[in-house]
């Protein structure tokens, strides 16, 4: 992650549950794209350790220069 430490990060997707974001992050990792999951305020409906539905949603970020490749890897259409 050193080369992207100072990079600008871009939101690639928002999910309703932690496990969905983790699956997407794993998919990105499998094609060589690093990502980070923003869990701030993402307490699950059954508490902080619950990986299910989130009250506020979970955001998945990738380095800005990897955004297009990440969208392709996750089959996300550009808006």
PDB file with one MODEL, atoms N, CA, C and O in Angstrom:
MODEL        1
ATOM      1  N   UNK A   1       0.824  -1.188   0.000  1.00  0.00           N
ATOM      2  CA  UNK A   1       0.000   0.000   0.000  1.00  0.00           C
ATOM      3  C   UNK A   1       0.866   1.248   0.000  1.00  0.00           C
ATOM      4  O   UNK A   1       0.326   2.346  -0.136  1.00  0.00           O
ATOM      5  N   UNK A   2       2.156   1.141   0.143  1.00  0.00           N
ATOM      6  CA  UNK A   2       3.041   2.274   0.214  1.00  0.00           C
ATOM      7  C   UNK A   2       2.924   3.223  -0.955  1.00  0.00           C
ATOM      8  O   UNK A   2       2.916   4.439  -0.763  1.00  0.00           O
ATOM      9  N   UNK A   3       2.834   2.693  -2.168  1.00  0.00           N
ATOM     10  CA  UNK A   3       2.772   3.559  -3.341  1.00  0.00           C
ATOM     11  C   UNK A   3       1.497   4.378  -3.405  1.00  0.00           C
ATOM     12  O   UNK A   3       1.478   5.425  -4.052  1.00  0.00           O
ATOM     13  N   UNK A   4       0.434   3.932  -2.756  1.00  0.00           N
ATOM     14  CA  UNK A   4      -0.840   4.653  -2.777  1.00  0.00           C
ATOM     15  C   UNK A   4      -1.106   5.409  -1.477  1.00  0.00           C
ATOM     16  O   UNK A   4      -2.182   5.977  -1.291  1.00  0.00           O
ATOM     17  N   UNK A   5      -0.135   5.411  -0.594  1.00  0.00           N
ATOM     18  CA  UNK A   5      -0.345   6.017   0.713  1.00  0.00           C
ATOM     19  C   UNK A   5      -0.732   7.490   0.601  1.00  0.00           C
ATOM     20  O   UNK A   5      -1.596   7.961   1.341  1.00  0.00           O
ATOM     21  N   UNK A   6      -0.102   8.218  -0.314  1.00  0.00           N
ATOM     22  CA  UNK A   6      -0.394   9.633  -0.464  1.00  0.00           C
ATOM     23  C   UNK A   6      -1.371   9.900  -1.604  1.00  0.00           C
ATOM     24  O   UNK A   6      -1.650  11.057  -1.917  1.00  0.00           O
ATOM     25  N   UNK A   7      -1.893   8.847  -2.227  1.00  0.00           N
ATOM     26  CA  UNK A   7      -2.813   8.995  -3.350  1.00  0.00           C
ATOM     27  C   UNK A   7      -4.160   9.533  -2.897  1.00  0.00           C
ATOM     28  O   UNK A   7      -4.541   9.449  -1.730  1.00  0.00           O
ATOM     29  N   UNK A   8      -4.844  10.074  -3.852  1.00  0.00           N
ATOM     30  CA  UNK A   8      -6.219  10.484  -3.612  1.00  0.00           C
ATOM     31  C   UNK A   8      -7.090   9.237  -3.761  1.00  0.00           C
ATOM     32  O   UNK A   8      -6.908   8.448  -4.689  1.00  0.00           O
ATOM     33  N   UNK A   9      -8.023   9.072  -2.850  1.00  0.00           N
ATOM     34  CA  UNK A   9      -8.916   7.919  -2.890  1.00  0.00           C
ATOM     35  C   UNK A   9     -10.262   8.357  -3.453  1.00  0.00           C
ATOM     36  O   UNK A   9     -10.706   9.481  -3.220  1.00  0.00           O
ATOM     37  N   UNK A  10     -10.901   7.466  -4.189  1.00  0.00           N
ATOM     38  CA  UNK A  10     -12.197   7.756  -4.801  1.00  0.00           C
ATOM     39  C   UNK A  10     -13.197   6.681  -4.385  1.00  0.00           C
ATOM     40  O   UNK A  10     -12.853   5.503  -4.287  1.00  0.00           O
ATOM     41  N   UNK A  11     -14.432   7.099  -4.144  1.00  0.00           N
ATOM     42  CA  UNK A  11     -15.483   6.154  -3.786  1.00  0.00           C
ATOM     43  C   UNK A  11     -15.861   5.347  -5.025  1.00  0.00           C
ATOM     44  O   UNK A  11     -16.169   5.908  -6.076  1.00  0.00           O
ATOM     45  N   UNK A  12     -15.834   4.041  -4.888  1.00  0.00           N
ATOM     46  CA  UNK A  12     -16.230   3.186  -6.004  1.00  0.00           C
ATOM     47  C   UNK A  12     -17.645   2.651  -5.808  1.00  0.00           C
ATOM     48  O   UNK A  12     -18.359   2.427  -6.786  1.00  0.00           O
ATOM     49  N   UNK A  13     -18.064   2.439  -4.549  1.00  0.00           N
ATOM     50  CA  UNK A  13     -19.412   1.913  -4.302  1.00  0.00           C
ATOM     51  C   UNK A  13     -19.792   2.094  -2.844  1.00  0.00           C
ATOM     52  O   UNK A  13     -18.940   2.269  -1.973  1.00  0.00           O
ATOM     53  N   UNK A  14     -21.097   2.048  -2.604  1.00  0.00           N
ATOM     54  CA  UNK A  14     -21.632   2.063  -1.244  1.00  0.00           C
ATOM     55  C   UNK A  14     -22.473   0.804  -1.065  1.00  0.00           C
ATOM     56  O   UNK A  14     -23.200   0.393  -1.970  1.00  0.00           O
ATOM     57  N   UNK A  15     -22.363   0.209   0.099  1.00  0.00           N
ATOM     58  CA  UNK A  15     -23.075  -1.034   0.383  1.00  0.00           C
ATOM     59  C   UNK A  15     -23.900  -0.897   1.655  1.00  0.00           C
ATOM     60  O   UNK A  15     -23.637  -0.032   2.491  1.00  0.00           O
ATOM     61  N   UNK A  16     -24.883  -1.745   1.787  1.00  0.00           N
ATOM     62  CA  UNK A  16     -25.754  -1.714   2.946  1.00  0.00           C
ATOM     63  C   UNK A  16     -25.287  -2.597   4.079  1.00  0.00           C
ATOM     64  O   UNK A  16     -25.837  -2.538   5.179  1.00  0.00           O
ATOM     65  N   UNK A  17     -24.264  -3.428   3.825  1.00  0.00           N
ATOM     66  CA  UNK A  17     -23.780  -4.344   4.853  1.00  0.00           C
ATOM     67  C   UNK A  17     -22.268  -4.506   4.729  1.00  0.00           C
ATOM     68  O   UNK A  17     -21.713  -4.431   3.633  1.00  0.00           O
ATOM     69  N   UNK A  18     -21.618  -4.726   5.853  1.00  0.00           N
ATOM     70  CA  UNK A  18     -20.171  -4.879   5.885  1.00  0.00           C
ATOM     71  C   UNK A  18     -19.728  -6.039   5.001  1.00  0.00           C
ATOM     72  O   UNK A  18     -18.757  -5.904   4.256  1.00  0.00           O
ATOM     73  N   UNK A  19     -20.414  -7.170   5.065  1.00  0.00           N
ATOM     74  CA  UNK A  19     -19.972  -8.332   4.294  1.00  0.00           C
ATOM     75  C   UNK A  19     -20.020  -8.063   2.789  1.00  0.00           C
ATOM     76  O   UNK A  19     -19.209  -8.616   2.047  1.00  0.00           O
ATOM     77  N   UNK A  20     -20.947  -7.232   2.325  1.00  0.00           N
ATOM     78  CA  UNK A  20     -20.999  -6.896   0.897  1.00  0.00           C
ATOM     79  C   UNK A  20     -19.759  -6.113   0.482  1.00  0.00           C
ATOM     80  O   UNK A  20     -19.171  -6.376  -0.566  1.00  0.00           O
ATOM     81  N   UNK A  21     -19.368  -5.151   1.309  1.00  0.00           N
ATOM     82  CA  UNK A  21     -18.168  -4.365   1.023  1.00  0.00           C
ATOM     83  C   UNK A  21     -16.922  -5.239   1.082  1.00  0.00           C
ATOM     84  O   UNK A  21     -16.005  -5.074   0.278  1.00  0.00           O
ATOM     85  N   UNK A  22     -16.888  -6.164   2.029  1.00  0.00           N
ATOM     86  CA  UNK A  22     -15.737  -7.060   2.145  1.00  0.00           C
ATOM     87  C   UNK A  22     -15.644  -8.000   0.939  1.00  0.00           C
ATOM     88  O   UNK A  22     -14.543  -8.296   0.475  1.00  0.00           O
ATOM     89  N   UNK A  23     -16.767  -8.463   0.436  1.00  0.00           N
ATOM     90  CA  UNK A  23     -16.753  -9.295  -0.765  1.00  0.00           C
ATOM     91  C   UNK A  23     -16.231  -8.507  -1.966  1.00  0.00           C
ATOM     92  O   UNK A  23     -15.423  -9.017  -2.742  1.00  0.00           O
ATOM     93  N   UNK A  24     -16.691  -7.271  -2.114  1.00  0.00           N
ATOM     94  CA  UNK A  24     -16.231  -6.424  -3.215  1.00  0.00           C
ATOM     95  C   UNK A  24     -14.736  -6.141  -3.081  1.00  0.00           C
ATOM     96  O   UNK A  24     -14.009  -6.178  -4.073  1.00  0.00           O
ATOM     97  N   UNK A  25     -14.273  -5.858  -1.865  1.00  0.00           N
ATOM     98  CA  UNK A  25     -12.855  -5.604  -1.635  1.00  0.00           C
ATOM     99  C   UNK A  25     -12.026  -6.839  -1.993  1.00  0.00           C
ATOM    100  O   UNK A  25     -10.938  -6.715  -2.556  1.00  0.00           O
ATOM    101  N   UNK A  26     -12.529  -8.009  -1.673  1.00  0.00           N
ATOM    102  CA  UNK A  26     -11.845  -9.252  -2.027  1.00  0.00           C
ATOM    103  C   UNK A  26     -11.782  -9.451  -3.530  1.00  0.00           C
ATOM    104  O   UNK A  26     -10.776  -9.918  -4.064  1.00  0.00           O
ATOM    105  N   UNK A  27     -12.849  -9.100  -4.198  1.00  0.00           N
ATOM    106  CA  UNK A  27     -12.877  -9.206  -5.655  1.00  0.00           C
ATOM    107  C   UNK A  27     -11.845  -8.260  -6.273  1.00  0.00           C
ATOM    108  O   UNK A  27     -11.142  -8.627  -7.215  1.00  0.00           O
ATOM    109  N   UNK A  28     -11.763  -7.044  -5.737  1.00  0.00           N
ATOM    110  CA  UNK A  28     -10.766  -6.091  -6.226  1.00  0.00           C
ATOM    111  C   UNK A  28      -9.355  -6.603  -5.955  1.00  0.00           C
ATOM    112  O   UNK A  28      -8.485  -6.523  -6.823  1.00  0.00           O
ATOM    113  N   UNK A  29      -9.129  -7.125  -4.762  1.00  0.00           N
ATOM    114  CA  UNK A  29      -7.820  -7.656  -4.406  1.00  0.00           C
ATOM    115  C   UNK A  29      -7.407  -8.778  -5.354  1.00  0.00           C
ATOM    116  O   UNK A  29      -6.232  -8.898  -5.700  1.00  0.00           O
ATOM    117  N   UNK A  30      -8.367  -9.598  -5.772  1.00  0.00           N
ATOM    118  CA  UNK A  30      -8.049 -10.727  -6.658  1.00  0.00           C
ATOM    119  C   UNK A  30      -7.588 -10.288  -8.043  1.00  0.00           C
ATOM    120  O   UNK A  30      -6.969 -11.068  -8.768  1.00  0.00           O
ATOM    121  N   UNK A  31      -7.886  -9.038  -8.417  1.00  0.00           N
ATOM    122  CA  UNK A  31      -7.409  -8.515  -9.707  1.00  0.00           C
ATOM    123  C   UNK A  31      -6.309  -7.475  -9.508  1.00  0.00           C
ATOM    124  O   UNK A  31      -5.942  -6.768 -10.447  1.00  0.00           O
ATOM    125  N   UNK A  32      -5.782  -7.383  -8.286  1.00  0.00           N
ATOM    126  CA  UNK A  32      -4.643  -6.531  -8.015  1.00  0.00           C
ATOM    127  C   UNK A  32      -4.956  -5.074  -7.713  1.00  0.00           C
ATOM    128  O   UNK A  32      -4.076  -4.221  -7.828  1.00  0.00           O
ATOM    129  N   UNK A  33      -6.194  -4.772  -7.328  1.00  0.00           N
ATOM    130  CA  UNK A  33      -6.576  -3.400  -6.992  1.00  0.00           C
ATOM    131  C   UNK A  33      -6.739  -3.299  -5.486  1.00  0.00           C
ATOM    132  O   UNK A  33      -7.528  -4.030  -4.886  1.00  0.00           O
ATOM    133  N   UNK A  34      -5.984  -2.383  -4.875  1.00  0.00           N
ATOM    134  CA  UNK A  34      -6.129  -2.207  -3.427  1.00  0.00           C
ATOM    135  C   UNK A  34      -7.376  -1.372  -3.156  1.00  0.00           C
ATOM    136  O   UNK A  34      -7.835  -0.615  -4.012  1.00  0.00           O
ATOM    137  N   UNK A  35      -7.908  -1.524  -1.964  1.00  0.00           N
ATOM    138  CA  UNK A  35      -9.107  -0.773  -1.594  1.00  0.00           C
ATOM    139  C   UNK A  35      -9.104  -0.570  -0.089  1.00  0.00           C
ATOM    140  O   UNK A  35      -8.320  -1.174   0.643  1.00  0.00           O
ATOM    141  N   UNK A  36      -9.996   0.288   0.344  1.00  0.00           N
ATOM    142  CA  UNK A  36     -10.210   0.448   1.787  1.00  0.00           C
ATOM    143  C   UNK A  36     -11.699   0.608   2.033  1.00  0.00           C
ATOM    144  O   UNK A  36     -12.422   1.196   1.229  1.00  0.00           O
ATOM    145  N   UNK A  37     -12.131   0.085   3.136  1.00  0.00           N
ATOM    146  CA  UNK A  37     -13.543   0.131   3.510  1.00  0.00           C
ATOM    147  C   UNK A  37     -13.701   1.144   4.637  1.00  0.00           C
ATOM    148  O   UNK A  37     -13.029   1.060   5.665  1.00  0.00           O
ATOM    149  N   UNK A  38     -14.592   2.093   4.430  1.00  0.00           N
ATOM    150  CA  UNK A  38     -14.873   3.096   5.456  1.00  0.00           C
ATOM    151  C   UNK A  38     -16.060   2.607   6.268  1.00  0.00           C
ATOM    152  O   UNK A  38     -17.194   2.580   5.790  1.00  0.00           O
ATOM    153  N   UNK A  39     -15.775   2.221   7.505  1.00  0.00           N
ATOM    154  CA  UNK A  39     -16.815   1.691   8.396  1.00  0.00           C
ATOM    155  C   UNK A  39     -17.272   2.718   9.421  1.00  0.00           C
ATOM    156  O   UNK A  39     -18.035   2.382  10.327  1.00  0.00           O
ATOM    157  N   UNK A  40     -16.821   3.963   9.297  1.00  0.00           N
ATOM    158  CA  UNK A  40     -17.198   4.971  10.297  1.00  0.00           C
ATOM    159  C   UNK A  40     -18.712   5.078  10.419  1.00  0.00           C
ATOM    160  O   UNK A  40     -19.419   5.247   9.425  1.00  0.00           O
ATOM    161  N   UNK A  41     -19.183   4.980  11.613  1.00  0.00           N
ATOM    162  CA  UNK A  41     -20.613   5.077  11.846  1.00  0.00           C
ATOM    163  C   UNK A  41     -21.393   3.896  11.298  1.00  0.00           C
ATOM    164  O   UNK A  41     -22.604   3.990  11.098  1.00  0.00           O
ATOM    165  N   UNK A  42     -20.717   2.795  11.055  1.00  0.00           N
ATOM    166  CA  UNK A  42     -21.353   1.656  10.410  1.00  0.00           C
ATOM    167  C   UNK A  42     -21.777   0.585  11.402  1.00  0.00           C
ATOM    168  O   UNK A  42     -21.648  -0.607  11.124  1.00  0.00           O
ATOM    169  N   UNK A  43     -22.266   0.991  12.522  1.00  0.00           N
ATOM    170  CA  UNK A  43     -22.736  -0.001  13.490  1.00  0.00           C
ATOM    171  C   UNK A  43     -23.860  -0.799  12.858  1.00  0.00           C
ATOM    172  O   UNK A  43     -24.824  -0.241  12.333  1.00  0.00           O
ATOM    173  N   UNK A  44     -23.721  -2.099  12.916  1.00  0.00           N
ATOM    174  CA  UNK A  44     -24.772  -2.952  12.378  1.00  0.00           C
ATOM    175  C   UNK A  44     -26.024  -2.847  13.225  1.00  0.00           C
ATOM    176  O   UNK A  44     -25.992  -2.349  14.349  1.00  0.00           O
ATOM    177  N   UNK A  45     -27.105  -3.314  12.682  1.00  0.00           N
ATOM    178  CA  UNK A  45     -28.360  -3.216  13.419  1.00  0.00           C
ATOM    179  C   UNK A  45     -28.344  -4.054  14.695  1.00  0.00           C
ATOM    180  O   UNK A  45     -29.180  -3.878  15.580  1.00  0.00           O
ATOM    181  N   UNK A  46     -27.358  -4.985  14.774  1.00  0.00           N
ATOM    182  CA  UNK A  46     -27.236  -5.800  15.977  1.00  0.00           C
ATOM    183  C   UNK A  46     -25.949  -5.481  16.741  1.00  0.00           C
ATOM    184  O   UNK A  46     -25.502  -6.300  17.544  1.00  0.00           O
ATOM    185  N   UNK A  47     -25.343  -4.311  16.510  1.00  0.00           N
ATOM    186  CA  UNK A  47     -24.159  -3.901  17.246  1.00  0.00           C
ATOM    187  C   UNK A  47     -22.922  -3.784  16.377  1.00  0.00           C
ATOM    188  O   UNK A  47     -22.950  -4.107  15.190  1.00  0.00           O
ATOM    189  N   UNK A  48     -21.826  -3.314  16.984  1.00  0.00           N
ATOM    190  CA  UNK A  48     -20.606  -3.022  16.247  1.00  0.00           C
ATOM    191  C   UNK A  48     -19.944  -4.239  15.613  1.00  0.00           C
ATOM    192  O   UNK A  48     -19.327  -4.103  14.556  1.00  0.00           O
ATOM    193  N   UNK A  49     -20.044  -5.404  16.203  1.00  0.00           N
ATOM    194  CA  UNK A  49     -19.370  -6.588  15.669  1.00  0.00           C
ATOM    195  C   UNK A  49     -20.205  -7.354  14.657  1.00  0.00           C
ATOM    196  O   UNK A  49     -19.752  -8.371  14.131  1.00  0.00           O
ATOM    197  N   UNK A  50     -21.378  -6.901  14.382  1.00  0.00           N
ATOM    198  CA  UNK A  50     -22.265  -7.562  13.428  1.00  0.00           C
ATOM    199  C   UNK A  50     -21.860  -7.171  12.013  1.00  0.00           C
ATOM    200  O   UNK A  50     -21.653  -5.988  11.740  1.00  0.00           O
ATOM    201  N   UNK A  51     -21.744  -8.131  11.119  1.00  0.00           N
ATOM    202  CA  UNK A  51     -21.316  -7.857   9.745  1.00  0.00           C
ATOM    203  C   UNK A  51     -22.497  -7.710   8.793  1.00  0.00           C
ATOM    204  O   UNK A  51     -22.305  -7.603   7.582  1.00  0.00           O
ATOM    205  N   UNK A  52     -23.680  -7.703   9.313  1.00  0.00           N
ATOM    206  CA  UNK A  52     -24.870  -7.615   8.467  1.00  0.00           C
ATOM    207  C   UNK A  52     -25.224  -6.187   8.098  1.00  0.00           C
ATOM    208  O   UNK A  52     -24.342  -5.347   7.920  1.00  0.00           O
ATOM    209  N   UNK A  53     -26.496  -5.918   7.987  1.00  0.00           N
ATOM    210  CA  UNK A  53     -26.984  -4.618   7.545  1.00  0.00           C
ATOM    211  C   UNK A  53     -26.475  -3.499   8.436  1.00  0.00           C
ATOM    212  O   UNK A  53     -26.399  -3.634   9.657  1.00  0.00           O
ATOM    213  N   UNK A  54     -26.131  -2.397   7.796  1.00  0.00           N
ATOM    214  CA  UNK A  54     -25.610  -1.233   8.497  1.00  0.00           C
ATOM    215  C   UNK A  54     -26.660  -0.136   8.530  1.00  0.00           C
ATOM    216  O   UNK A  54     -27.460   0.011   7.606  1.00  0.00           O
ATOM    217  N   UNK A  55     -26.642   0.618   9.594  1.00  0.00           N
ATOM    218  CA  UNK A  55     -27.580   1.719   9.746  1.00  0.00           C
ATOM    219  C   UNK A  55     -27.253   2.829   8.743  1.00  0.00           C
ATOM    220  O   UNK A  55     -28.162   3.424   8.164  1.00  0.00           O
ATOM    221  N   UNK A  56     -25.964   3.113   8.535  1.00  0.00           N
ATOM    222  CA  UNK A  56     -25.544   4.231   7.681  1.00  0.00           C
ATOM    223  C   UNK A  56     -24.929   3.821   6.359  1.00  0.00           C
ATOM    224  O   UNK A  56     -24.731   4.681   5.500  1.00  0.00           O
ATOM    225  N   UNK A  57     -24.625   2.581   6.157  1.00  0.00           N
ATOM    226  CA  UNK A  57     -23.987   2.148   4.920  1.00  0.00           C
ATOM    227  C   UNK A  57     -22.478   2.095   5.038  1.00  0.00           C
ATOM    228  O   UNK A  57     -21.886   2.688   5.940  1.00  0.00           O
ATOM    229  N   UNK A  58     -21.872   1.382   4.120  1.00  0.00           N
ATOM    230  CA  UNK A  58     -20.435   1.158   4.099  1.00  0.00           C
ATOM    231  C   UNK A  58     -19.920   1.653   2.751  1.00  0.00           C
ATOM    232  O   UNK A  58     -20.509   1.351   1.713  1.00  0.00           O
ATOM    233  N   UNK A  59     -18.824   2.411   2.761  1.00  0.00           N
ATOM    234  CA  UNK A  59     -18.273   2.963   1.532  1.00  0.00           C
ATOM    235  C   UNK A  59     -16.959   2.275   1.200  1.00  0.00           C
ATOM    236  O   UNK A  59     -16.104   2.092   2.066  1.00  0.00           O
ATOM    237  N   UNK A  60     -16.808   1.895  -0.068  1.00  0.00           N
ATOM    238  CA  UNK A  60     -15.597   1.250  -0.555  1.00  0.00           C
ATOM    239  C   UNK A  60     -14.828   2.247  -1.413  1.00  0.00           C
ATOM    240  O   UNK A  60     -15.376   2.822  -2.354  1.00  0.00           O
ATOM    241  N   UNK A  61     -13.551   2.449  -1.081  1.00  0.00           N
ATOM    242  CA  UNK A  61     -12.691   3.390  -1.790  1.00  0.00           C
ATOM    243  C   UNK A  61     -11.536   2.666  -2.472  1.00  0.00           C
ATOM    244  O   UNK A  61     -11.063   1.633  -1.999  1.00  0.00           O
ATOM    245  N   UNK A  62     -11.096   3.229  -3.587  1.00  0.00           N
ATOM    246  CA  UNK A  62      -9.905   2.762  -4.296  1.00  0.00           C
ATOM    247  C   UNK A  62      -9.069   3.991  -4.648  1.00  0.00           C
ATOM    248  O   UNK A  62      -9.590   5.106  -4.651  1.00  0.00           O
ATOM    249  N   UNK A  63      -7.782   3.803  -4.943  1.00  0.00           N
ATOM    250  CA  UNK A  63      -7.001   4.946  -5.424  1.00  0.00           C
ATOM    251  C   UNK A  63      -7.675   5.520  -6.675  1.00  0.00           C
ATOM    252  O   UNK A  63      -8.173   4.774  -7.518  1.00  0.00           O
ATOM    253  N   UNK A  64      -7.685   6.841  -6.784  1.00  0.00           N
ATOM    254  CA  UNK A  64      -8.392   7.501  -7.886  1.00  0.00           C
ATOM    255  C   UNK A  64      -7.942   6.990  -9.245  1.00  0.00           C
ATOM    256  O   UNK A  64      -8.748   6.889 -10.169  1.00  0.00           O
ATOM    257  N   UNK A  65      -6.655   6.665  -9.374  1.00  0.00           N
ATOM    258  CA  UNK A  65      -6.169   6.186 -10.670  1.00  0.00           C
ATOM    259  C   UNK A  65      -6.588   4.745 -10.972  1.00  0.00           C
ATOM    260  O   UNK A  65      -6.336   4.249 -12.071  1.00  0.00           O
ATOM    261  N   UNK A  66      -7.212   4.081 -10.029  1.00  0.00           N
ATOM    262  CA  UNK A  66      -7.709   2.711 -10.231  1.00  0.00           C
ATOM    263  C   UNK A  66      -9.229   2.652 -10.335  1.00  0.00           C
ATOM    264  O   UNK A  66      -9.800   1.567 -10.439  1.00  0.00           O
ATOM    265  N   UNK A  67      -9.887   3.808 -10.309  1.00  0.00           N
ATOM    266  CA  UNK A  67     -11.350   3.843 -10.251  1.00  0.00           C
ATOM    267  C   UNK A  67     -12.004   3.143 -11.435  1.00  0.00           C
ATOM    268  O   UNK A  67     -12.908   2.332 -11.237  1.00  0.00           O
ATOM    269  N   UNK A  68     -11.575   3.430 -12.650  1.00  0.00           N
ATOM    270  CA  UNK A  68     -12.192   2.806 -13.825  1.00  0.00           C
ATOM    271  C   UNK A  68     -12.009   1.292 -13.820  1.00  0.00           C
ATOM    272  O   UNK A  68     -12.947   0.549 -14.112  1.00  0.00           O
ATOM    273  N   UNK A  69     -10.806   0.837 -13.489  1.00  0.00           N
ATOM    274  CA  UNK A  69     -10.542  -0.599 -13.429  1.00  0.00           C
ATOM    275  C   UNK A  69     -11.375  -1.259 -12.337  1.00  0.00           C
ATOM    276  O   UNK A  69     -11.860  -2.376 -12.516  1.00  0.00           O
ATOM    277  N   UNK A  70     -11.545  -0.574 -11.204  1.00  0.00           N
ATOM    278  CA  UNK A  70     -12.346  -1.118 -10.108  1.00  0.00           C
ATOM    279  C   UNK A  70     -13.807  -1.239 -10.519  1.00  0.00           C
ATOM    280  O   UNK A  70     -14.458  -2.238 -10.213  1.00  0.00           O
ATOM    281  N   UNK A  71     -14.322  -0.239 -11.205  1.00  0.00           N
ATOM    282  CA  UNK A  71     -15.712  -0.309 -11.674  1.00  0.00           C
ATOM    283  C   UNK A  71     -15.904  -1.476 -12.631  1.00  0.00           C
ATOM    284  O   UNK A  71     -16.911  -2.180 -12.571  1.00  0.00           O
ATOM    285  N   UNK A  72     -14.933  -1.676 -13.510  1.00  0.00           N
ATOM    286  CA  UNK A  72     -15.033  -2.819 -14.439  1.00  0.00           C
ATOM    287  C   UNK A  72     -14.991  -4.135 -13.668  1.00  0.00           C
ATOM    288  O   UNK A  72     -15.765  -5.049 -13.952  1.00  0.00           O
ATOM    289  N   UNK A  73     -14.090  -4.230 -12.696  1.00  0.00           N
ATOM    290  CA  UNK A  73     -13.944  -5.469 -11.921  1.00  0.00           C
ATOM    291  C   UNK A  73     -15.202  -5.791 -11.124  1.00  0.00           C
ATOM    292  O   UNK A  73     -15.519  -6.959 -10.899  1.00  0.00           O
ATOM    293  N   UNK A  74     -15.918  -4.750 -10.698  1.00  0.00           N
ATOM    294  CA  UNK A  74     -17.133  -4.947  -9.897  1.00  0.00           C
ATOM    295  C   UNK A  74     -18.407  -4.871 -10.742  1.00  0.00           C
ATOM    296  O   UNK A  74     -19.515  -4.913 -10.207  1.00  0.00           O
ATOM    297  N   UNK A  75     -18.244  -4.758 -12.066  1.00  0.00           N
ATOM    298  CA  UNK A  75     -19.385  -4.668 -12.985  1.00  0.00           C
ATOM    299  C   UNK A  75     -20.296  -3.496 -12.631  1.00  0.00           C
ATOM    300  O   UNK A  75     -21.519  -3.630 -12.631  1.00  0.00           O
ATOM    301  N   UNK A  76     -19.693  -2.349 -12.330  1.00  0.00           N
ATOM    302  CA  UNK A  76     -20.449  -1.144 -12.006  1.00  0.00           C
ATOM    303  C   UNK A  76     -20.459  -0.252 -13.236  1.00  0.00           C
ATOM    304  O   UNK A  76     -19.406   0.084 -13.779  1.00  0.00           O
ATOM    305  N   UNK A  77     -21.642   0.126 -13.670  1.00  0.00           N
ATOM    306  CA  UNK A  77     -21.788   1.023 -14.821  1.00  0.00           C
ATOM    307  C   UNK A  77     -21.432   2.439 -14.401  1.00  0.00           C
ATOM    308  O   UNK A  77     -21.762   2.855 -13.290  1.00  0.00           O
ATOM    309  N   UNK A  78     -20.767   3.182 -15.268  1.00  0.00           N
ATOM    310  CA  UNK A  78     -20.491   4.584 -14.975  1.00  0.00           C
ATOM    311  C   UNK A  78     -21.756   5.382 -15.004  1.00  0.00           C
ATOM    312  O   UNK A  78     -22.656   5.112 -15.800  1.00  0.00           O
ATOM    313  N   UNK A  79     -21.834   6.386 -14.125  1.00  0.00           N
ATOM    314  CA  UNK A  79     -23.037   7.203 -14.024  1.00  0.00           C
ATOM    315  C   UNK A  79     -22.994   8.322 -15.025  1.00  0.00           C
ATOM    316  O   UNK A  79     -23.926   9.124 -15.093  1.00  0.00           O
TER     317      UNK A  79
ENDMDL
END
